[in-house]
Amino acid sequence: MSFKWDRVHVWSCEITDQPGSVAEKLAHLAQADANLEYIFTKRLPNKPGFGVLYVAPVTGPNQVRAAKAAGMHEADSPIVRRIEGDNEAGLGHHITQQWAMAGINLQGLTMAVMGGKFIGYAAFDTVHDANRAAQIVADLQLAAAEEVKANGK
């Protein structure tokens, strides 16, 4: 079990809930040569007709200007972390179970598998929860490495 864990600096903005609103915002970033690894949208249940768009990464002055021109700002919340590594059956359950046992609440989680690798984006309410989750992931990786060493695999 091998993991890579990174902080994701997310930019966001409100969008209208209609065809083309996401594409219009992303056009600004595409023109600035942004290579987005994370795009997430959701409707705002307390504000019918609107949603929110989250993207990452936004790097360099040209992309920052483009994001601002699209009405985006760097988001303080949620705290998003990217986790990636070798996939195995039950991995999502195992990680989220450990976080739950530590009392860590997720604001959101998306995971996908391609080939033998997985990538996930976990959103936390606080930096403290994100840091605790990172420590749990590190502990899981260490425990898996020790098990492999003990079993000679």
N, C-alpha and C positions, 0 to 999 in steps of 0.2 A: 504494500500500500504506500504509494508515493504521492505527495501533494505539493502543490505550489499555491501560495496564498498571497494575494495582493490587495492593496487599497485601491479603490476605484473612485476617482474624483468625478462625480456625476454633475452634469449640467441639466437644467430643466426649464420648462416654461409651460404655461397654460395653452391649450389648443382648443379650437372649436371641435365639436363632435360632428364632423361632416367629412365627406370624401375630399381628399387632397390637402387637408390641413397639416398632416404629418409630413407629406412630401414637400410642401412649401417650406417648412422649417428646415428639413434636411437638405434642401437645395442650397441654402446658404453655406452649410458645412461642406457639401460636396464641391462647391466652387472654390473653397479654401483647401481642398485636397485632404479633408479629414478622413481618416481610415477608422470609422467607428466600429468598435468591438461590442458595444452594448447599446441597444435601442429598446426601450420599454415604454409602452403607453397604457393608460387606463382611463376609464371614464371617472368623472367625479360624481359620486352618488348624491352628494349634497348640493350639487350645482348642475342640474340637467342642461344638456346641450354643450357641456364643456368636458375636457379631459386634461391630462397632464402627460407631457413627453419628457422622458429621461434619456440622455445620451452620454457616452464616454468612449474614448478619451477625447478631450479638446485640448490640444497642445499647441504651443507657439502663438505668437502675436496675431498672425493672420487668422487662425482658427478661433481665437478668443474674440477678435473683432467680428468675425462672421457669426459666432454664437450670440454675441450681444446684439448684432443687427437683426437676428431672428427673434429677439426678445427673451433670450435665455440668460440664466444666471447660474453660477456654481451653487449647487444645493448643499445646505447644511444637514438636511434630513431627507431621506434616510441615509444611514451610514452603510455604504455598499462595499462588499468584499468579493473578489473573484477567487474561486477555488477551482483548481484543475489537477488532474492526475490520472492514474491508472484506474480503470473501472473494474468493479467486481459486483456480483449480485448482492443486493441488499445494502449497498454502500450508502445511499441516500437515507435509508432508515437508520442505519448505524450512527451516522454523523448527527442527524437531527435528534435521535434518541439521547445521545450524550449531551447535546445542547439543552434539551428539555430537562434532563436530570439535573443540570446545573442551574436551572431556572432562567434560561435565556429564551426570550420570546422573539420570534422572527416577525419582522414587518412584511417580508416577502422572500420567496425562494424560487429560483428557476434553475433547473439542471437539465443537461442534455448529454447524450453519448454519441460519439462518432468513432467507429472502429473500437479499439480497446481503451480509448481515453474518454474522460468526462470533463465537462466544464460547467460550473455553476456560479450563480450570482446570488449572494445572500444579503438581505437588507436588514439592518438592526436599528433599534430605536436609539441606542447610545454608543459612543465610542467604547465605553467600558464593556458593554455586552459584546461588541465586535472583538475587542482584545481578549476577552475571556473565551470566546468561540475559537479564536486563533490558537490559544494555548491548548484547548481541547484537541484541535486538529493536529497540532504538533505532538501532543501526547499519544494520539492514535497512531501517528506515523512512527513514532519511537517504539511503541508497543508492537506494531506489526514487524518492524525491523528486528526486534529482539526475538519474536516468535519464529521468523524465518531463520535467524541464526541458530536458535535452539533446535529447530527441526531439520536443519541442514538443507533447506530448500533454496 
